[in-house]
Amino acid sequence: MSLSVSRRLAAVTALAVAGLFAATAPAALAAPTAVAAAPTPPDIPLANVKAHLSQLSTIAANNGGNRAHGRTGYKASIDYVKAKLDAAGFTTTLQTFTSSGATGYNLIADWPGGDPNSVLMAGAHLDSVSSGAGINDNGSGSAAVLETALAVSRAQLQPTKHLRFGWWGAEELGLIGSKYYVNQLPTAERAKFAGYLNFDMIGSPNPGYFVYDDDPTIEQTFKNYFAGLGVPTEIETEGDGRSDHASFKNAGIPVGGLFTGASNTKTSAQAQKWGGTAGQAFDRCYHSSCDNTANINDTALDRNSDAVAYAIWTLGTAVPVPPGPSFENTADVSIPDYPAAAVNSPITVSGVTGNAPATTKVDVNIVHTYRGDLVVDLVAPDGTVYNLHNRSGGSADNLVQSYTVNASSEVANGVWKLQVKDTAAQDVGYINSWKITF
């Protein structure tokens, strides 16, 4: 990953779910206090992820050419992943089930610490179809989740949420493994899940960049990551309900995830946006014998592996928000270049009793090519202006930051705005989202 990408990721990390407002003319001016940033996510080494894929390929070659449910290649794949996690200090559990007359396996790995009543889980199916090694489907997701878990161990991460990772069996037969896992969870345990993140086919050779359109917090987290890279995304529809997240979603657990496409054809507009070949499937080797180590796009695998880690670090280490309701505006608002007027992004707050707290939290996510040109204000319903950002940050791009504002003199209900003005020429951007929490 390039230095510019690393810098953008460091900027994006400051918040778990981005958001903010716009405003009108200033009245009184008050200064906020920036919230300490969460731990910066690591750059997941592509070479490490590909080394796992090489091992899965070798396992398939030594076991009849596949890693399918009920075959020796699948059990050898589970054993490989489990050995890595055991050595890294995870508590692993091998869960067995029966499907099509054969024993299947799920592998669950828990990282010590975090709130046991707030579980963040990431998972991927580890089985292939019987016709091939399944390196993109789904060695790619399995390897990225494994390497992210190992990165948690290397960092000795101390998350606020309890981190759990899972590798599912018999997905190709109808989500059998993940359904079994969820069905075995008591209702009280299901209620402890803060979210489940699914990664199925994230290295397709003619890739798209698709984000699951399910839980808005998880969705926005992934959008923030890709916005930091300058990579546009689309809502994932091809695999909706066809991968393991469906097992969790059907049980009422918040879900999200990433996907780079399967047998659907890449359009001309998508090829213009992402590169690759229009009129060709995202993965021409989907469920075929040619789904081998040559069937991987390194750039897509690298970006998505880093996105896995970004989501785990961002969501897993997020400091609990202050008590009280949150209001968010996720509509994009273009920020015109200087000398255009300031733009506003409003949020209407209702149902909050009394005044805003002294610890009103404002999360801002602005995509911009030069944040040193930006003046960003929070405008209260009565017109009072709280300056959040005043042309700082130099040549860095994007403004992704949390602020604490003493707005205790303001009535909470009413229209709050995020006001953004570009104060110098030759740079462009937009308000990606913002949120206010009382």
N, C-alpha and C positions, 0 to 999 in steps of 0.2 A: 504494500500500500504506500502511496506517495506521501510526502510530508504534508502536502496541502490537505489530503484526506484526513491525516492524523490530526491536523490542527482543527479541521472542521468538526471532527468527532469530539475533540476535547471541549469545543464550544457547545455542541449540542447536548453533552452529558449533563449540563447543569440542572436539568429538570426531568421529571418522570412523565408528566403530561403537559404539553406546552399550551399557552394561551394568553390573550390580553385584549386591550381596548383602544379606542381613539377619543378625541376630545374637541372642545370648542375654545373660545378665548379664555386666557388665564385670569384668575382672580388671585386668591392667596396661594403662595407657593410653599410646599412642604417637601422635605427630603426623605426618601425611603432608606432602609438598610437592606443590603443584599444578603440573601440567605447563603450559607456555606454550600459549596458545590458538593455533589455526591462523588464517590470515587470514580475516576476516569476508567471507562471500559478499556480492555486490552485490544490490541490489534492481533487477532487470531492468526497465527502463521499458516499461510496456505500450504506450505510444505508439510506441516503436521497433519492437516486434514487429508491431504492427498496420500500421506503415508498410511493412514487408516484405510483409505480406499484401496490402496495396493494390497494391504493385508486381507481385506474382504474379497478382493479378486483372487488372491492365492487360495483362500479358503474355498471359494467356489470351484476353482480349477481342480483342487484336490478332492472334491466331493461331488463329482458328477456334473459339474458345470453350473450349479445353482446354489442358492441359499434359501430354498422354499420351506414352508411349514412342513414339519414331519420328516424332513430330510436331514442328513448328517451335517450338511453345510450350514443350516440354520443354527443348530446347537453349537457348532464350532464358532459361529459368529457371536452368539451370546457369550460363550466362554471367553472369547477375546476381549469383548467390551468389559465384562465383569472383572477380569484380571487387571485391566488398566485402572478401573475405579477403585477396586480394593486396595491396590498399591498407593492410590492417591488419598486415601483416608476417608472414603465414602462408606456409609453403611448400606450394603446392597442386599436386596431380597430377590430371589428367583421364584417367580410365581408360575405355577403350572396350570394348564387347562387342557381339555380334550376337544379336538375338532376334526371331523372327517376320519375318525378312528385313529388319530395320531395325537401324541402329546405335544402341546405347544408351550412356549415359554414367553413370559414378560420379564424384563429386568427393571427393577426400581432401585434408584440410588438416591440416598438422602445425605445432604451436607449438614454437618452439625451446626446448631445455632439457629438464630432467627426466631420469629414469633411462631410457635406451633399452631396458633389459631389463625394464621395468615400464610397459606402455602402457595408459592409460585412454582409451577411445574412446566418444564419444557420436555417435549418428547418427539419421537420419530419412529416409524415402523422399520424394523430391521430385516424383515423377510423380503425375498425376491419372488418373482414368478418362477415357475419350473423351467422356463425356456432359456434363462440366462442368469448372469451373475448379479444383475440389478444394481449396477454401480451408481447410476443417477437415481433410479427408483428402487430402493431408497437408501443406498449407501451414502449419498450426498448429505441428506438430512441427518442420518445416524452419525456420520463422522463429524459433522459440524457440532451437533449436540454433545458428543463425546469430548471433543477438543475444548468446547466451552466449559464443560464440567471440570476438565483437567486444568483449565486456566483459573477457575475458581479456587482449586486446590493450590496452584502455584502462588496465587495472590494471597492465600489464606484469608479470603474474603469474609467479612463479618456483616452479613446482610441483615436488614431489618425484618424481612420476610424469611420464612423457612423455605430453602431451595430444595426442589426434588426434580429428578430427571428420570425419564422412562423410555424404554425401547420395547416396541410392541411386536408380538408375533401374529401371524395369520391375518394381517391387514388385507392381503391380496385375496383372501377368501370371504371378505365382508366385514372388516374391522373387528374380527373375532376377539383378538387379544385385548384391545383397549375397551371393548364392551364388557369383557369379563372383569377387567380391573375396576371399572367404574361401578359395575353391578355389585361387586363385592364390598364396596365402600358403604359403611353405615351412613344414614342420612346426616348425622352429626359431623362425620368426617368430610362429606361433600360440602357442607356449609363452610368449612375452613378454607376452601380454595379461593385465593384471590384471583387466580387465572391459570389457564393452561395454554401454552404456546406450542403450535404444531409446525413441523418442518418436513415437508414431503416434496422431493424433487426440487432442489435449490441450485442445481448446476447444469441445467439443460443446455445442450450445445448451441441452440439458436434461441437464446433466452429472452424472456420478458421479465418484468419486475412487478409481481402481483402481491398485493397485501390483502389479507382476509378482511372482509367488511362485516365484522361481528362486534365484539366489545369495543366501544369507542376509545377507551383509554389505551388499550393495547394497540388498536389500529393507528392512533395518532402517534404512539411511540415509534412504530416502524416508519411512519411517514416522516417524522422528524429526522430519523436517521438518514433516510434516502435524500431528503431535502438538503441535509448537510453535505451530501456528496454531489448535489446537483443532478441527481438521477430521478427522472419522473417515474411515478408508479401508476398502476391501474388497480381497480378493485378485482379481486380474484373471483372468477365465476366457474371456470372449467371444472375445478375439483370440489366445488361447494357440496358438502355433505358426503363426499366420497373418500375422505381420509379421517384419521383418528380423532381429530377435533370434534367430529360429529358426536362421538360417544360421550364426550364431556358436555358439549352444548345441550344435548338432549336431556342431560341430568341437571340443567340449570347452572352450570359452571361457566363463567366468562371465558371466552376463547379468542384466539387470534393466531396469526401465522404468516408464513411466506411461501411463495411458489414461483417457479420459473417457466411453467408450461409443460404440457404433455403432447397429446396428439392433435390438438387444435392448431390451425394454420396461422402463422404470423401475417398480419395485414401490412399493407404498404405504409400506413400511418405508424404502425408499431415499429417497423423496420427503420423508418426515418427517425423515430424517437430514440430507439435503443441500439440501432445497428442490426446486423444479421441479415437474413435472407427472407424477403417477402414471398408469400406463396408456398412456404415450406413449414412443416410442423416445427413446433418449439423443440420437440424431441422425436426425431425420425425413428429412433430405436426403442421407443416406448414399448415395454412388455415384449421385447425381442432379444434374440441372442447377441445382437451387437451392442446391447447396453453394458459396455465394458469400460475400462479405464480411459479409452479414447473418446468416450461419449460424454465428456465433461467440458464445459466452458470455464476456464480458470478464473476469469474476471468475475463471472456471476457467482461462482463458488466462494471466491474470496470476499466479495461484498456481502453475500448473504451470511457467511460464517461470522463476519464481524457484526452483522446485524443481530445474530443470535446473542452474542455476548453483550452488545449494546442494550438489548431488551432486558437481559438478566440483570445486568448492573444497574440500569436505570430504574426498572420496576422493583427489583429485589432489594435495593438499598435506599429506596425513597423514604424520606422522613415523613411520618404520618402528618397529614395536613391538619391545621388547627380545627378545633371543633366548629361545626357550623356548616351551612350549605355552600356549595360551589355553583358558579354560573360560568358558562363557557361559550365563546363564539369561535367556530372553526371555519367560518367563511373566509376565503382569500380576499384580501383588499390590496389592490395594486398601489404601490407608493411611487408617484410620479417623480421624475428627476427635477432638481432645482432649475428654475425658481417657482415651480408650481406650489400651490397652497397645500397645507397639511391635510391629511386624510384622517377620517374617524372610523372606528369600528365599535359600535354600541352594544351594550348588554343591558337588558331590562331586568332589574332585580325586584322580586316581589316575595312576600311571605316571610320576610325577616323582621323580627321584632326589634324596635329601638334603633340605636346607632350602630355603625360599623365598629368593629373592635380595634384596639390599638395595634393588633397584630394582623391586620387585614393582609392577606397574601395575594400577590399578583404574579402570575406566570406569563411570560412573554416569549413568543416564538416568531421572530422576524427573519425571513430569508432576504439577504441583501448583499450586494457585492462590495460594500464599503461601509461598515457600521459606524466608522468615525465621522460620517456625514449626518448621522441621524440624531434628532431630538425626539424623545419619546416621553409623553406625559400621560398620566391617569387623570381624567377629569371627573369630578364628583357630580352628582345630580344638580347641585347648586352652583356649579361652575368653578369650584375650587380646583386648582391644578396642583397635582403632585408630580414633580419631575422624577422620572425613573432613570432616564439615560440622556446624557448631554454631550454628544459628539466625542465620546471616549472610545478607546479600543483601537485607535489608529487604523492601519490598513487591513485589519482582520475583517472577515466577512461573517455575516449572520449575527443575530443577537438572540440568544437563547438563555434566559436568565429568570430567576425567581427574586422577587422583591417583597419586603415586609413594609407596609405603610401604616403609619399611625393616622387612621381616618376616624378616630373616635368622636370627632366633632361633627361627623356627617351622618345624616339619616341614611340607613342602609338601602331602603327601597327607593327605586327610581332608575333613571337611565345613566349608567356609567359608561364612559367612553375611553378608548385608547386612542390617543392622538399622536400621529407620527408625521414628521416633516423632514424632508431631505434638504440639507442646507448648502450643498455644493454640487456642481454638475458632474455628469459622466458616470453616474452609477444608478442602478435600478434594483428593484426588489418588491416584496409584498409582505403584508402581515399574514402569516400562516395560520396562527391561532392565538388565542389568549384566554385566560381564566382568572376569575376573582373568587377568593374563598374567604368567608366571614367567620 
